[in-house]
Amino acid sequence: MCYSSAKFRCFVATQRLSKALAHAGIASRRAAEELIFEGLVTVNGKITLVPQTMVDVAKDVVMYNGKRVRPESKQYFILHKPVGYICTNAPGKKRAIDLIGSVNARLYTVGRLDRDTSGLIILTNDGEFANSVMHPSKKIPKEYLVKVDKEVQHEHLVTMSEGMWVEGAFVKPLSVSKVRRGTLKVIICDGRKREVRRLVEKAGLETVSLTRIRIGGLVLGKLPVGHFRELSERERELLTST
């Protein structure tokens, strides 16, 4: 495994309760708000239902799920997820997070790749960072390499480029291009469930393998399948710069 022990600074200051939970790695900021609305968070012994409540986790006693919320150093990883692993924190399954090994942080994946899809996935305990990458308003492009069951023809590219309805929304790829006989590249920014596979199927092709090779300006490169490494500050910037 590719792993280094670079350290990240942890800032402690008065901040909104939802942001404090996100910074502590409990959940993304939006998910943290739901936890607060459900009455699962207390501040100094009292249930607090307002995400905008200002707290300092170094001084205030903020509790979630019976444990005190404390700031933790932020961790950021890029993983080449193999086929067969899923992007969940639920126990009892082959999880992408288990490939990272033992780290002193509660990691979760930024977005998802389905079980049968390999490639670039980001793992972190920084809820605010995760939300900045995943939020639909950011429209961060994601590039996939698709191997199909027959030679790609011009009409296949045209059909996929026209887009389609997925999960109640009309989606249209940013670009579709042929790489070689039975391989094409698809760039999307919507990220609907199995969107690329559905576009391929719409064109009358069958997906043999699907690999995500880029998110924004961050590329998978030559990172071997099943391996990971930490993201640099520059790479984190690249995620939202394109």
N, C-alpha and C positions, 0 to 999 in steps of 0.2 A: 504493500500500500504506500501511496505517496502522502506523507503526513509531516507537517512541521509544527512547532509549538510557538508560533508567533503570538504575541500578546496584544490585546486590544484594550484601550482605555475605557473605563466605565465612569460615566458622569452621574453624580447624585445631586439632585436639586429639586426644589418644589415644582411639581408638574401635575397635570390633570391625572385623575385616578386611572382612567382608561389607558393613558400613555404610560403610566408607571407599570401597569400590568403587562403591557406590550414590551416595555424595556426589560422587564424581569423574565421575559420568555414564556409567560403564561399563555398568551395567544396573540393573534394579530389585534390591532387596535379595535377594529370593528367587532371581532369576536369577543374581545374584552368588554365592550359596551354591553353585549348581550348577557354576559355573566353578571355584570353589575345590575342590569334591569331585572334579572331573575333573583336578586337578593342573595347571591352567593359570595359577596365580598363585604367584609366589615372593615371599618376604620376606627381604631381606638375603641374596639368593643361594640360598635354600633353598625347595624346594617346600613349601607349607603347605596342609594339607588340612582345617584346622579354622577354620570361619568366625568363631568367637568369639575368635580370636587378636587380641590388642590391638596396634594399630599407631598410629604417628603418621606420616602420609604426608609431612609436612614434614621428618622426620628419618630414618625408615626407608626403605629402598629397596624399594618395592613394585612389582613388574613384572607386567604382563599383556600377552600377545600381543607380546612383544618391546619394549614401551614402558613407561617408568616412569609409574606412576599419580601424578598430582598433583591437588591440589584445584582446582576451577574454579568461577568464580562461577555461581550458579544462575540459570537463565533459565526464564521461564514465559510461554507465549503461548496466546492463544485464536485459532483459525483457523476461518473459514467454509469448510469443505472443499467443493469443487465435485464434481459427479458426474464419474466417470472417473479420479479419483485414488485411490490405495490407501494404507493406513496400514502402511507397511513401510519398513525401511532398506535393503532389497535394491536393488542398482543395476539400471539398465536399464529401469525402469518409471516411469510418471507417479506420483510420490510426493508425499504431502501435505507432507512436510518440505521439499521443494524450493521450496514457495511462500513459505517464510519468508525465503529469500535467504541471504546470507552472514553467519553469526554465529560467534563464537569459542567454539563449544560443540558437542558431539555430541548433537543433539536426537533424541528419539523420541516417538511418539504415546502418550498415556495412553489405553489401550484402543484400540478400532478402530471404524471405520465401513466397511462394504463399498463396493466400487467404485461401485455404483449409488445409494448413499445420500449425501446432502449434509448440511451443517450443522455444528454445534458439535463441534470436536475440540480437545483440549489437547495442546500439545507442550512438553516440558521436558527438562532434563538432570539433574533431581533424582529419583533412583530412589526415595528414601524417600517423597517427596511423591506420585509416581506410584502407588506401592503403596498408599498411604493412600486414594487415590481409587478404584483398581481392585478392591481386595480385596473378595470377596463378602460378608464379614462386616460391611462398612460399610453395605451395602444403600442406597447413594445412589440416589435416584430419577433416572430419565432420561426426558425428555418428548419425544415425537415428533409431528410434524404429518404426517398421511398423506392423500394425495389418491388416491381410488379411482375405479373405472370406472363406477360407478352410484350412485344416491342411497342414502345410508345409512339403513337401517331399524332399528327398535327390536330386531328379532330378530338383526340383525348384531351389535349392541352386546352383547346377552345372550350370544351364542355366543362372542365374543371374551373376554368377562369370565369365562367358565367356565374358561379356561386350557387347556393341552394339554401333552403330553410333547414335550420338545425335548432332543436329545442325552442321552437317558437320565435326564432330570430333569423333574419336573412344574413348569411355570411358569404363573404367573397374574398378569396385569397388575394394577397398583394401581388403575388406573381407565381406562375407555374412554368417551369422550364425543363426540357429534356437534357439529361446529363450524358446518357449513353443508351444503348438499345432498350434495356428494360429498367432503367433508373431515371427518376426525375426528382427535382427539388421543388418544394412547396413552401412559400412564406405566408404566414397568416399573422393576424394580431388579435383575433377574436377569442380563440382558445376554448371553443365550445367542445362538449364531450364527443370524442372520436371524430372530430371535424375533418381531419385530413383523410381518415379512412373512408368516411362517407363521401367525400368529394371524389376519391379514387373509384369507389363503387359506382357512383353516379356516371362516371365516364366509361363504365363497362369493363373496368380492370379489377384485378384482385391483388390486394396488398400481400406481398411475401414477407417483407420486413419493413419496419419503420423506425427511424432513428432521428432524434432531435439533435441538431449540430450547432445551433446558435440561439441565444436569447439576447436581443439588443446587440450591443457590441461585444458581448462575451461569447467566445467560440469554444467548442469542445476540444478541438485540436487533436493531438495524439494521445490524450489521456486514455489508458487502456480500460477495457470493460471491467467494471467492478472496482476500479481504483478511484481515489479521491485526492484532493489537495485543498489547502486553504485559499480563499480568494484574497487578493491584495486590495488595498484601498482603491487603486487605479482601476482594477477590474470591476469593482462595485460601481464606480462612476460610469464605466462603459455600459453597464446594464441599462441605464436610463439616458444615455447621451445620443442614441440613434432611434 
